[in-house]
Every structure is written in structure tokens, then in C-alpha cells.
Amino acid sequence: MRAMILAAGRGERLRPLTERIPKPLVPVGGEPLIVHQMRWLHRAGIRDVVVNLHHLGAAIESALGSGSDLGVRIRYSHEPDLLETGGGIKKALPDLVPGPFVVLNGDIWTNYPFANLLDVEAPKAHLVLTPTPGHREHADFHVETSGRGLRVRRGPGNDLTYCGIALLGESLFADTPNGAFSLTAPLFKAVAEDQVTGEVFRGNWIDIGTHEELKRARRLTA
């Protein structure tokens, strides 16, 4: 199985830090965040990783190189124009298929066991969700139990937040446009079509989108 780390964003909410350091290279626990993420994937048995690059991308490529020091093989997907989450994944599809692939946001800290995803079978996508943190204004999804496991839904019962961890299939992008678009568009469509499964993760998960959340991740790893 292959994986993609989404690392192209500007990290606007972490400015001025991210004006000189791309967010995936921000140190947590003594090492760049993306190095930890590569190790998580490696421990799960994933050896081929795609990283998309835009903001200060050369610094990320210089820091990681081929990935051999981390036991993985890295391919880079360069985005001269930022393609957002969905467009970035679609551009990288030739390096991710055949078969489903793992997608990981480049700004999260977690102890989620990525090996859980290796044997998952999902129609178009399988999402890792977590109870919505108190600092979030709204939830993204809820789940319902069916004979086929947990199915992801959207509606008044939403109480879960997408962790930025998913198993995706190429078919999710079949009717998507070329260029920039958010992953939420095809995901929401697939949810409405009952084509998305999910799981609820209750372990450590931090979306390092603000200075306060960065401090929390650093305290957790101190």
C-alpha cells in the first residue's frame, strides 16, 4: 500500500513561524513533524510515500531527500500553483494507484495505529474520525451502524471531526475537475451516495493549525 502526505499548504495560522519554515518541518518532540509521520507510516508497513509541495517545498525535499534514511521511498508532487487537498491528490494519482491508498494531512500529531488501514475495504473512502474537540465550532460527520460496518453520514447528528487520515480509492476522483478543488467536495458527494465507511478514534489527535495547538503537541511529546 502507498500513502500521501499533504504538505503543500502555507500554514497561515502559524505565521510568522511558517514564513520561514514550512509547517511539516516545524519541530515537535525534537524532530520535524513530517519525520514523525514518515515513521508512523513505516511502522505500519508502508514504504512508498508521495509528498506534495508548494510553500517552501524545496526545504521539505532537502530535509527528507529520497526517504532512504527513514526506510521509505519518497516521490514528490510539485505544485507551482496550489491545488488544495483534492486537486493535489488527483495530480498525484499516477504515483498512488492501483489499489486504495492512505492520505495523511501534514499538520497532525496522533498515535493512531496506521496498520489498521491496511486491511480495510471501503467503497470509495474510509475516514478516521474523532469526537469533536471543544475548540472546534462544528462537527463534520456522524456514523451509523449497518450490516456493512460503520457508515459515515452528515446531518443534524454530527458529532465527529475528520482526523485528516483516510483510505481513499481512485474512483472517488472520477468526476472531479482538473485544477484546484477541496477534498470535501467528492467526499461529501460519496457520503450522500452511501459510499464511505469510517471508524471512531479516541486516542491522541492534534490538528497543529494554531500556535496553541502546536504548544499542546510539544507538551505531549516533552
N, C-alpha and C positions, 0 to 999 in steps of 0.2 A: 504494500500500500504506500501511496505517496501523500505528501502533505504540502500545504501552502501557508506561509506566514504573511499576513497582510502588514506591510511595513512602510507603505508609501506616504502615509499621512503627515501633515505638518505639525500636529500636536499643539494646536493653537492655545489650548487652555493651560499648557505648561510653559508658555512663554514667561520670561525671556530665556529660560533654560534651553528650550528647543530651537532657539535661533542659532545656536552653535553646536548642539548635539541632537541628532535625530532621536525621537522618543524611544525606539527599540534599543538604542545604545545607552540610555540612562541607567546608571549603576543601581542595582538592587542586590543586597546581600554580597557586595564586593565584586560583582561581575555585571556586565551589560545584561539587561532583561532578556534580549533575544538569545543570548548564550544559554541562559537557563532554559528557555523554550526549546532550543535545539536538543538539550539534554533530556527534557521530558519526552520528546518525540523519539529520540534514540532509545531510551529505556523501554518504550512501548514496542520497539522493533521496527520503527520507521526509519529508513535510511536515505530516502530521496526526498528532498525538500526544495520547493520553489519559494523564493522571496521576491516580492515586487518592490520596486524602488522608485522614488521620486524626490521627495525633500531630503537633501543631504545624503542621497543614495550612495555616492562614492565612498562616504565614510563607513557605511554599513558593509559594503562589498570589501573594503580594505580590511575591516576588522574580522570578518568571517572567512574571507578567501574562498577556497573550494569546499570548505567544511571538513576537510580530512582530519584536522586536529580534534574535531568533535565527533568523529566517526560517522559523518553523514556526507552525502553528495548534494551540493547546493547548485541550483540553477537560478539565475537572476532574470527577472522580467522587468525591463526598464520602461518607465512611463514618462516620456517627455512632457505629456500633458496628463494631469492626474485623472485617473479613470474611475475613481470611487471604488467601493468594495465590489460591487457586481461586475463592473467593467474590467476591473483589474483581474478578477478571477477568470472571466471569459477570455481575456487576452492570453492568459497563461494555460488555458485548457490543453493545448498540444503537449505540454510537459506534465500534465496531471492524469490524463486518461491513457489506457482504458481502465475501467473499474471505478468505484467510488473513491473519493479522496478526502482527507481531513483538511479543514480550514481552521486557522487559529489567528485571532486578532493579535497584532504585535504589541499590544499595550496592556495585556492582562497578566496577573500573577495568580497562580492557582496550584492546588495539589490534586487536581483532577487526574485520575488514572487513565491516560490516553489509550492504554491497551484495551479498555472497554469497547472502543470503537471498531476494533479490528474484525469482529465477527457480526457486526450489526448489518441487518438487511433492511433497507428503507426504500420506499417507492421513489421519491425524489430527493428527500433530505431527512436527516436525523439531527435534532437540535439538543444541545446540552443547556438546560435551563436551571435557574436557581431562584429561591424565594426572593422577591424584590426587596433590595436594601432600603432602609428608611430614608436615605438621602435622594432616592430616585423619585421623580414626580409621578411617574405612571409605570404600570407593568406592560409587558409586551404580549404575553400569551397565558393560556392555561392549558391543562391537559385533561383528557377524558380516557377512561379505561374502556377498551373494546376487546374483542376476541383476538385482535391482532396486536395487543400491547397498548402502550400509551400513544394516543393520537393528539397532536398539537392543534389547539383551537385558538381563536381570537374572539373577544366579545366582552360582555359586562363582567364575566367571572375572571378576567385576567388578574393573576397574582404572581406571575413568574417573569423573570427577566432573562433574555438571551445572554448566554455567557461569552459569546464570541468564539464558541467552539462548536463545530458541526462536522457531520459527514455528508458530503454532497455528491450527487450524481450529475453526469453531463447533461442528462435530459432536463434538469432544472433550468438550463440556459437556452433551451431550444427556440423559444420565441422572444428572446431578448434582443435589444438593439445593439448595434455596434457603438463603440464610444463609451462615454461615462454614464453609469447608472448605479443606483444603490442596490445592494443585495436584497434589501427588504422588499423590493417590487416583485421579483419572481418568488420569493419565499412566501409573501402574503397570498399570492395567487395560488401557490401549491397548497398552502394551508386550507384555503377555501375549497380546493378540489379534493381534500382529504388525502393528500399525498405526502404528509410529513409526520414522522414519528418523533418521539422525544424521550428524555429522561430528566429526572429532577436530581440535581447535585446539591448537597447540603454541606460540603466541605469549604475550605478556604478559597475565596474568589475575590479578587480586587481588580476593578477596572481603573487603571492608572491614567485617568483623564484629567486630574487636577493635582495641585501641589499637596493638598490634604491627603488624597488617596495614595500619592507617592510616599508620603511620610508614613502612612499606615503600613504599606508594603515593607518599607525599610524597618519599621519596628518589628514586624512579624519575622523578619529574617535576621535580626540582630543577634 
